[in-house]
């Protein structure tokens, strides 16, 4: 391969790695494609949603309140994405363009930053659950499996559910 080389060929341990000239563009592309562009995309698409909500013809007080509520949820989703992934990407860029500390505390922070980044996958349902009663209700219905309905003696319907 043109971009690989044997690292430390005279040492006791050698390995195949990327050439220095290939590392910088690779990590820069990773930052752009996995952080900057997705962040721009979610900001743009969520702003389109908010624009559509605000352009609805019936701007009653209730609709305005729901739009403001949606705006707060959308801002939370964007901020959480930006803050949970940023340390990971900054660490990657510093590893290429700067010098990383070798201390134990820094290694602990690196683990934390990886956990934050990948934990972001769980954040949106939690944000939506916190911000929307309708989402909470739908989420509970999705988690619970409704087996059957039966009528009790006074004619009302009782629902039996079980957790999946």
N, CA, C and O of each residue as an XYZ file, in Angstrom:
656
protein
N       0.835     -1.180      0.000
C       0.000      0.000      0.000
C       0.877      1.239      0.000
O       1.994      1.223      0.518
N       0.376      2.281     -0.569
C       1.141      3.512     -0.673
C       1.153      4.324      0.625
O       2.071      5.114      0.844
N       0.163      4.143      1.475
C       0.051      4.967      2.671
C       0.505      4.260      3.944
O       0.398      4.830      5.029
N       1.003      3.048      3.838
C       1.436      2.295      5.013
C       2.948      2.128      5.020
O       3.597      2.124      3.974
N       3.483      1.993      6.203
C       4.912      1.750      6.346
C       5.140      0.894      7.585
O       4.284      0.813      8.466
N       6.303      0.261      7.639
C       6.658     -0.515      8.818
C       7.237      0.444      9.843
O       8.200      1.160      9.567
N       6.642      0.453     11.027
C       7.085      1.344     12.092
C       8.114      0.625     12.950
O       7.952     -0.550     13.280
N       9.151      1.326     13.300
C      10.233      0.820     14.158
C      10.817     -0.492     13.614
O      10.843     -1.486     14.340
N      11.285     -0.523     12.363
C      11.764     -1.791     11.790
C      12.993     -2.374     12.502
O      13.216     -3.582     12.427
N      13.788     -1.555     13.183
C      14.977     -2.093     13.850
C      14.720     -2.448     15.308
O      15.586     -3.036     15.956
N      13.553     -2.105     15.836
C      13.232     -2.391     17.239
C      12.776     -3.836     17.400
O      12.538     -4.539     16.418
N      12.660     -4.261     18.636
C      12.211     -5.633     18.928
C      10.773     -5.847     18.459
O      10.405     -6.948     18.051
N       9.961     -4.784     18.521
C       8.565     -4.872     18.100
C       8.355     -3.870     16.979
O       8.649     -2.684     17.129
N       7.853     -4.343     15.875
C       7.529     -3.445     14.765
C       6.091     -3.723     14.337
O       5.542     -4.789     14.618
N       5.500     -2.764     13.664
C       4.130     -2.943     13.195
C       3.931     -2.127     11.925
O       4.723     -1.243     11.599
N       2.876     -2.443     11.235
C       2.522     -1.718     10.020
C       1.586     -0.585     10.418
O       0.580     -0.823     11.086
N       1.898      0.624     10.024
C       1.069      1.770     10.376
C       0.974      2.740      9.218
O       1.612      2.566      8.180
N       0.165      3.763      9.420
C      -0.001      4.781      8.394
C       1.216      5.691      8.362
O       1.803      5.999      9.399
N       1.583      6.113      7.174
C       2.642      7.100      7.041
C       2.155      8.421      7.612
O       0.958      8.707      7.599
N       3.080      9.222      8.108
C       2.738     10.509      8.715
C       1.949     11.387      7.749
O       1.021     12.083      8.161
N       2.313     11.359      6.460
C       1.614     12.211      5.487
C       0.153     11.785      5.288
O      -0.656     12.589      4.826
N      -0.195     10.557      5.622
C      -1.571     10.088      5.454
C      -2.418     10.326      6.687
O      -3.644     10.379      6.591
N      -1.789     10.471      7.847
C      -2.531     10.568      9.103
C      -3.294     11.879      9.214
O      -4.470     11.882      9.577
N      -2.642     12.989      8.906
C      -3.285     14.292      9.059
C      -4.543     14.432      8.213
O      -5.588     14.791      8.756
N      -4.494     14.164      6.897
C      -5.732     14.284      6.117
C      -6.812     13.294      6.552
O      -8.003     13.599      6.483
N      -6.400     12.121      6.995
C      -7.360     11.108      7.434
C      -8.123     11.584      8.676
O      -9.348     11.478      8.731
N      -7.414     12.097      9.651
C      -8.067     12.557     10.870
C      -8.874     13.829     10.638
O      -9.920     14.018     11.259
N      -8.405     14.694      9.760
C      -9.162     15.890      9.423
C     -10.462     15.512      8.712
O     -11.517     16.079      8.997
N     -10.382     14.553      7.789
C     -11.589     14.078      7.102
C     -12.546     13.423      8.085
O     -13.761     13.598      7.984
N     -12.000     12.665      9.042
C     -12.839     12.039     10.066
C     -13.581     13.098     10.879
O     -14.773     12.949     11.149
N     -12.891     14.156     11.265
C     -13.520     15.240     12.018
C     -14.632     15.894     11.199
O     -15.732     16.121     11.703
N     -14.341     16.191      9.954
C     -15.324     16.865      9.104
C     -16.532     15.972      8.833
O     -17.674     16.416      8.949
N     -16.276     14.703      8.469
C     -17.369     13.814      8.064
C     -18.169     13.246      9.230
O     -19.348     12.929      9.072
N     -17.547     13.113     10.397
C     -18.280     12.496     11.503
C     -18.684     13.474     12.601
O     -19.369     13.086     13.548
N     -18.271     14.740     12.491
C     -18.690     15.717     13.503
C     -19.224     17.003     12.867
O     -20.381     17.366     13.079
N     -18.386     17.691     12.092
C     -18.780     19.001     11.572
C     -19.986     18.911     10.631
O     -20.963     19.637     10.813
N     -19.929     18.040      9.641
C     -21.062     17.925      8.705
C     -22.337     17.401      9.372
O     -23.408     17.955      9.123
N     -22.271     16.356     10.210
C     -23.505     15.945     10.895
C     -24.080     17.045     11.787
O     -25.298     17.208     11.860
N     -23.218     17.797     12.461
C     -23.711     18.892     13.303
C     -24.404     19.949     12.458
O     -25.480     20.426     12.816
N     -23.799     20.311     11.350
C     -24.421     21.278     10.439
C     -25.737     20.729      9.894
O     -26.722     21.461      9.790
N     -25.756     19.446      9.546
C     -26.974     18.834      9.005
C     -28.105     18.826     10.018
O     -29.239     19.166      9.679
N     -27.815     18.440     11.266
C     -28.919     18.401     12.231
C     -29.397     19.811     12.568
O     -30.590     20.016     12.793
N     -28.502     20.772     12.607
C     -28.934     22.158     12.833
C     -29.825     22.606     11.683
O     -30.902     23.156     11.914
N     -29.398     22.382     10.466
C     -30.164     22.802      9.290
C     -31.528     22.117      9.248
O     -32.547     22.780      9.058
N     -31.556     20.794      9.425
C     -32.821     20.067      9.315
C     -33.781     20.411     10.449
O     -34.983     20.552     10.222
N     -33.264     20.548     11.660
C     -34.143     20.934     12.761
C     -34.650     22.368     12.585
O     -35.782     22.671     12.962
N     -33.831     23.245     12.023
C     -34.299     24.606     11.769
C     -35.402     24.597     10.711
O     -36.344     25.385     10.796
N     -35.296     23.715      9.720
C     -36.379     23.583      8.739
C     -37.675     23.138      9.409
O     -38.753     23.637      9.085
N     -37.563     22.201     10.342
C     -38.750     21.741     11.079
C     -39.360     22.903     11.848
O     -40.573     23.106     11.802
N     -38.529     23.669     12.556
C     -39.043     24.799     13.326
C     -39.648     25.861     12.411
O     -40.683     26.443     12.735
N     -39.014     26.113     11.284
C     -39.546     27.073     10.321
C     -40.922     26.631      9.843
O     -41.843     27.440      9.730
N     -41.049     25.339      9.564
C     -42.348     24.800      9.125
C     -43.402     24.961     10.229
O     -44.539     25.343      9.951
N     -43.027     24.675     11.468
C     -43.977     24.816     12.566
C     -44.419     26.267     12.733
O     -45.591     26.539     12.993
N     -43.492     27.180     12.585
C     -43.824     28.606     12.760
C     -44.638     29.146     11.596
O     -45.351     30.135     11.763
N     -44.556     28.531     10.426
C     -45.270     28.991      9.245
C     -46.690     28.456      9.143
O     -47.423     28.820      8.223
N     -47.086     27.599     10.072
C     -48.442     27.073     10.026
C     -49.432     28.227     10.117
O     -49.211     29.205     10.831
N     -50.519     28.089      9.382
C     -51.485     29.187      9.300
C     -52.188     29.466     10.618
O     -52.489     30.619     10.925
N     -52.449     28.442     11.391
C     -53.181     28.643     12.643
C     -52.184     28.814     13.792
O     -51.865     27.856     14.496
N     -51.703     30.033     13.968
C     -50.750     30.301     15.046
C     -51.506     30.713     16.309
O     -51.389     31.846     16.776
N     -52.270     29.791     16.841
C     -52.942     30.022     18.102
C     -51.915     29.997     19.216
O     -50.776     29.577     19.011
N     -52.312     30.441     20.377
C     -51.398     30.432     21.520
C     -50.893     29.025     21.814
O     -49.723     28.831     22.143
N     -51.788     28.043     21.693
C     -51.395     26.661     21.955
C     -50.339     26.201     20.944
O     -49.384     25.516     21.310
N     -50.512     26.575     19.678
C     -49.546     26.200     18.651
C     -48.207     26.879     18.909
O     -47.153     26.265     18.744
N     -48.248     28.156     19.316
C     -47.009     28.864     19.641
C     -46.296     28.215     20.821
O     -45.072     28.081     20.819
N     -47.067     27.815     21.826
C     -46.474     27.139     22.989
C     -45.819     25.825     22.577
O     -44.722     25.506     23.035
N     -46.483     25.071     21.721
C     -45.915     23.795     21.257
C     -44.662     24.028     20.418
O     -43.705     23.260     20.507
N     -44.662     25.081     19.605
C     -43.483     25.407     18.809
C     -42.320     25.784     19.710
O     -41.191     25.351     19.479
N     -42.583     26.585     20.734
C     -41.534     26.959     21.681
C     -41.010     25.733     22.426
O     -39.810     25.611     22.673
N     -41.911     24.837     22.777
C     -41.510     23.590     23.453
C     -40.646     22.745     22.523
O     -39.623     22.201     22.938
N     -41.066     22.638     21.259
C     -40.285     21.886     20.270
C     -38.914     22.533     20.085
O     -37.913     21.832     19.940
N     -38.865     23.860     20.088
C     -37.591     24.564     19.951
C     -36.639     24.198     21.082
O     -35.457     23.957     20.839
N     -37.138     24.153     22.317
C     -36.284     23.802     23.459
C     -35.769     22.368     23.353
O     -34.608     22.104     23.666
N     -36.613     21.448     22.919
C     -36.179     20.055     22.752
C     -35.124     19.960     21.651
O     -34.117     19.272     21.815
N     -35.347     20.642     20.544
C     -34.401     20.616     19.430
C     -33.059     21.206     19.844
O     -32.010     20.652     19.513
N     -33.082     22.309     20.558
C     -31.829     22.904     21.039
C     -31.112     21.921     21.964
O     -29.890     21.785     21.894
N     -31.854     21.245     22.817
C     -31.229     20.261     23.719
C     -30.569     19.135     22.928
O     -29.455     18.725     23.255
N     -31.236     18.629     21.895
C     -30.669     17.553     21.071
C     -29.373     18.023     20.403
O     -28.379     17.297     20.401
N     -29.381     19.220     19.845
C     -28.199     19.752     19.156
C     -27.053     19.972     20.135
O     -25.918     19.583     19.860
N     -27.342     20.591     21.272
C     -26.294     20.880     22.257
C     -25.707     19.588     22.819
O     -24.492     19.480     22.982
N     -26.556     18.614     23.114
C     -26.054     17.344     23.645
C     -25.166     16.643     22.618
O     -24.112     16.115     22.975
N     -25.576     16.632     21.353
C     -24.729     16.040     20.309
C     -23.382     16.760     20.254
O     -22.331     16.120     20.266
N     -23.417     18.082     20.195
C     -22.179     18.858     20.071
C     -21.261     18.627     21.272
O     -20.057     18.437     21.099
N     -21.809     18.642     22.471
C     -20.977     18.518     23.674
C     -20.486     17.102     23.935
O     -19.401     16.924     24.488
N     -21.248     16.104     23.556
C     -20.805     14.732     23.833
C     -19.764     14.241     22.836
O     -18.917     13.418     23.185
N     -19.812     14.727     21.615
C     -18.838     14.278     20.620
C     -17.607     15.171     20.517
O     -16.562     14.708     20.060
N     -17.696     16.430     20.924
C     -16.584     17.363     20.756
C     -15.293     16.919     21.451
O     -14.248     16.950     20.800
N     -15.287     16.509     22.726
C     -14.019     16.115     23.353
C     -13.311     14.976     22.622
O     -12.086     14.990     22.498
N     -14.056     14.006     22.144
C     -13.473     12.890     21.395
C     -12.756     13.394     20.141
O     -11.632     12.984     19.851
N     -13.415     14.282     19.406
C     -12.825     14.783     18.173
C     -11.657     15.724     18.438
O     -10.669     15.708     17.703
N     -11.758     16.538     19.473
C     -10.626     17.395     19.823
C      -9.426     16.528     20.202
O      -8.302     16.815     19.790
N      -9.654     15.477     20.976
C      -8.578     14.561     21.350
C      -7.931     13.948     20.108
O      -6.706     13.849     20.038
N      -8.730     13.539     19.138
C      -8.194     12.955     17.906
C      -7.346     13.958     17.138
O      -6.266     13.625     16.652
N      -7.838     15.183     17.032
C      -7.084     16.196     16.304
C      -5.798     16.577     17.030
O      -4.765     16.781     16.392
N      -5.851     16.675     18.352
C      -4.644     16.996     19.122
C      -3.636     15.861     18.998
O      -2.432     16.116     18.973
N      -4.092     14.631     18.921
C      -3.161     13.512     18.784
C      -2.382     13.582     17.478
O      -1.268     13.063     17.396
N      -2.949     14.214     16.461
C      -2.273     14.331     15.174
C      -1.466     15.629     15.077
O      -0.323     15.624     14.619
N      -2.070     16.735     15.510
C      -1.447     18.041     15.318
C      -0.703     18.560     16.548
O      -0.012     19.575     16.458
N      -0.825     17.901     17.671
C      -0.175     18.371     18.890
C       0.449     17.229     19.659
O       0.821     16.204     19.089
N       0.557     17.421     20.959
C       1.138     16.406     21.841
C       0.139     16.120     22.951
O      -0.325     17.034     23.632
N      -0.188     14.852     23.126
C      -1.125     14.454     24.175
C      -0.380     14.223     25.490
O       0.723     13.678     25.489
N      -0.971     14.633     26.602
C      -0.349     14.336     27.899
C      -0.320     12.828     28.146
O      -1.209     12.105     27.697
N       0.685     12.367     28.846
C       0.822     10.932     29.121
C       0.373     10.578     30.537
O       0.447      9.413     30.929
N      -0.084     11.547     31.301
C      -0.463     11.310     32.685
C      -1.712     10.432     32.790
O      -2.503     10.320     31.853
N      -1.857      9.822     33.953
C      -2.983      8.922     34.207
C      -4.321      9.659     34.140
O      -5.298      9.125     33.614
N      -4.369     10.882     34.669
C      -5.623     11.630     34.657
C      -6.115     11.834     33.221
O      -7.317     11.792     32.959
N      -5.183     12.051     32.302
C      -5.577     12.257     30.916
C      -6.152     10.978     30.309
O      -7.114     11.028     29.542
N      -5.569      9.849     30.650
C      -6.084      8.572     30.162
C      -7.506      8.342     30.672
O      -8.355      7.824     29.946
N      -7.761      8.730     31.927
C      -9.112      8.605     32.491
C     -10.092      9.497     31.723
O     -11.218      9.089     31.439
N      -9.660     10.710     31.393
C     -10.525     11.598     30.624
C     -10.791     11.048     29.224
O     -11.899     11.188     28.705
N      -9.791     10.430     28.612
C      -9.999      9.829     27.293
C     -11.090      8.773     27.349
O     -11.938      8.722     26.458
N     -11.087      7.938     28.364
C     -12.136      6.925     28.524
C     -13.487      7.606     28.697
O     -14.474      7.202     28.082
N     -13.531      8.640     29.535
C     -14.774      9.391     29.743
C     -15.280      9.979     28.431
O     -16.475      9.921     28.145
N     -14.375     10.544     27.631
C     -14.792     11.154     26.364
C     -15.329     10.118     25.384
O     -16.285     10.395     24.659
N     -14.734      8.937     25.350
C     -15.269      7.870     24.506
C     -16.661      7.460     24.990
O     -17.571      7.260     24.186
N     -16.815      7.340     26.286
C     -18.132      6.975     26.844
C     -19.169      8.037     26.522
O     -20.303      7.712     26.172
N     -18.788      9.304     26.637
C     -19.714     10.390     26.302
C     -20.126     10.317     24.839
O     -21.306     10.436     24.508
N     -19.148     10.121     23.971
C     -19.432     10.118     22.533
C     -20.392      8.992     22.163
O     -21.391      9.216     21.479
N     -20.087      7.795     22.616
C     -20.941      6.666     22.252
C     -22.228      6.631     23.071
O     -23.223      6.044     22.645
N     -22.208      7.254     24.240
C     -23.431      7.372     25.032
C     -24.431      8.320     24.408
O     -25.611      8.296     24.757
N     -23.973      9.157     23.486
C     -24.878     10.070     22.799
C     -25.994      9.328     22.075
O     -27.075      9.879     21.866
N     -25.738      8.094     21.695
C     -26.764      7.296     21.012
C     -27.983      7.086     21.892
O     -29.087      6.888     21.385
N     -27.799      7.126     23.181
C     -28.911      6.944     24.123
C     -29.556      8.267     24.512
O     -30.615      8.272     25.140
N     -28.951      9.369     24.158
C     -29.408     10.666     24.668
C     -30.735     11.122     24.077
O     -31.588     11.616     24.815
N     -30.937     10.974     22.779
C     -32.152     11.513     22.164
C     -33.436     10.932     22.762
O     -34.343     11.699     23.088
N     -33.551      9.611     22.920
C     -34.789      9.114     23.546
C     -34.995      9.674     24.952
O     -36.129      9.930     25.356
N     -33.919      9.863     25.690
C     -34.054     10.443     27.033
C     -34.512     11.897     26.967
O     -35.351     12.319     27.764
N     -33.974     12.656     26.034
C     -34.391     14.048     25.866
C     -35.857     14.115     25.463
O     -36.624     14.894     26.029
N     -36.248     13.303     24.488
C     -37.642     13.305     24.046
C     -38.569     12.831     25.159
O     -39.675     13.351     25.310
N     -38.130     11.855     25.934
C     -38.937     11.363     27.049
C     -39.133     12.454     28.091
O     -40.234     12.636     28.609
N     -38.079     13.166     28.390
C     -38.161     14.250     29.375
C     -39.022     15.400     28.861
O     -39.748     16.026     29.633
N     -38.945     15.680     27.565
C     -39.595     16.855     27.020
C     -40.992     16.671     26.489
O     -41.662     17.662     26.199
N     -41.468     15.443     26.346
C     -42.760     15.247     25.701
C     -43.573     14.161     26.399
O     -43.156     13.007     26.494
N     -44.733     14.562     26.877
C     -45.634     13.602     27.507
C     -46.147     12.601     26.471
O     -46.328     11.424     26.785
N     -46.381     13.059     25.242
C     -46.832     12.159     24.169
C     -45.768     11.111     23.865
O     -46.094      9.944     23.643
N     -44.507     11.514     23.852
C     -43.420     10.565     23.603
C     -43.357      9.543     24.737
O     -43.203      8.347     24.489
N     -43.477     10.018     25.995
C     -43.460      9.096     27.142
C     -44.545      8.054     27.016
O     -44.305      6.870     27.252
N     -45.736      8.483     26.646
C     -46.860      7.558     26.502
C     -46.583      6.547     25.390
O     -46.799      5.350     25.579
N     -46.114      7.009     24.247
C     -45.805      6.108     23.134
C     -44.669      5.161     23.490
O     -44.686      3.992     23.105
N     -43.683      5.665     24.225
C     -42.550      4.845     24.626
C     -43.007      3.730     25.559
O     -42.585      2.583     25.411
N     -43.866      4.061     26.520
C     -44.391      3.038     27.431
C     -45.183      1.988     26.665
O     -45.087      0.797     26.962
N     -45.965      2.425     25.680
C     -46.729      1.479     24.882
C     -45.812      0.575     24.061
O     -46.108     -0.606     23.875
N     -44.714      1.117     23.575
C     -43.774      0.317     22.789
C     -43.042     -0.690     23.670
O     -42.755     -1.804     23.232
N     -42.737     -0.303     24.911
C     -42.020     -1.192     25.822
C     -42.947     -2.294     26.342
O     -42.540     -3.449     26.474
N     -44.164     -1.933     26.626
C     -45.119     -2.908     27.167
C     -45.805     -3.652     26.021
O     -46.182     -3.057     25.012
N     -45.953     -4.929     26.196
C     -46.622     -5.751     25.188
C     -48.018     -6.052     25.716
O     -48.154     -6.677     26.768
N     -49.053     -5.622     25.010
C     -50.431     -5.840     25.452
C     -50.900     -7.196     24.926
O     -51.013     -7.405     23.718
N     -51.168     -8.105     25.850
C     -51.538     -9.458     25.456
C     -53.028     -9.593     25.130
O     -53.388    -10.105     24.069
N     -53.857     -9.155     26.002
C     -55.285     -9.318     25.714
C     -56.096     -8.357     26.573
O     -55.632     -7.847     27.593
N     -57.304     -8.136     26.127
C     -58.252     -7.343     26.906
C     -59.362     -8.287     27.358
O     -59.798     -9.173     26.623
N     -59.786     -8.072     28.545
C     -60.895     -8.884     29.019
C     -61.882     -7.975     29.743
O     -61.491     -6.981     30.355
N     -63.105     -8.308     29.672
C     -64.129     -7.536     30.365
C     -64.298     -8.099     31.756
O     -64.389     -9.311     31.954
N     -64.337     -7.191     32.716
C     -64.605     -7.687     34.064
C     -66.107     -7.663     34.317
O     -66.886     -7.338     33.420
N     -66.498     -7.990     35.482
C     -67.914     -8.251     35.763
C     -68.815     -7.048     35.555
O     -69.977     -7.227     35.192
N     -68.332     -5.827     35.768
C     -69.231     -4.676     35.628
C     -69.213     -4.089     34.212
O     -69.766     -3.012     33.992
N     -68.590     -4.775     33.254
C     -68.655     -4.357     31.861
C     -67.528     -3.430     31.426
O     -67.438     -3.095     30.245
N     -66.676     -3.013     32.338
C     -65.553     -2.158     31.920
C     -64.436     -3.042     31.383
O     -64.355     -4.228     31.705
N     -63.596     -2.459     30.577
C     -62.509     -3.212     29.963
C     -61.263     -3.101     30.824
O     -60.857     -2.006     31.214
N     -60.672     -4.228     31.110
C     -59.395     -4.257     31.834
C     -58.314     -4.705     30.878
O     -58.544     -5.583     30.046
N     -57.161     -4.124     30.985
C     -56.070     -4.442     30.076
C     -54.968     -5.148     30.849
O     -54.552     -4.699     31.917
N     -54.503     -6.255     30.294
C     -53.406     -6.987     30.923
C     -52.161     -6.735     30.097
O     -52.172     -6.909     28.879
N     -51.088     -6.325     30.757
C     -49.838     -6.072     30.041
C     -48.707     -6.848     30.695
O     -48.764     -7.209     31.870
N     -47.706     -7.084     29.915
C     -46.503     -7.732     30.436
C     -45.302     -7.085     29.784
O     -45.364     -6.670     28.627
N     -44.234     -6.999     30.504
C     -43.007     -6.424     29.960
C     -42.388     -7.406     28.975
O     -42.414     -8.618     29.189
N     -41.838     -6.875     27.909
C     -41.170     -7.710     26.911
C     -39.843     -8.155     27.446
O     -39.111     -8.872     26.763
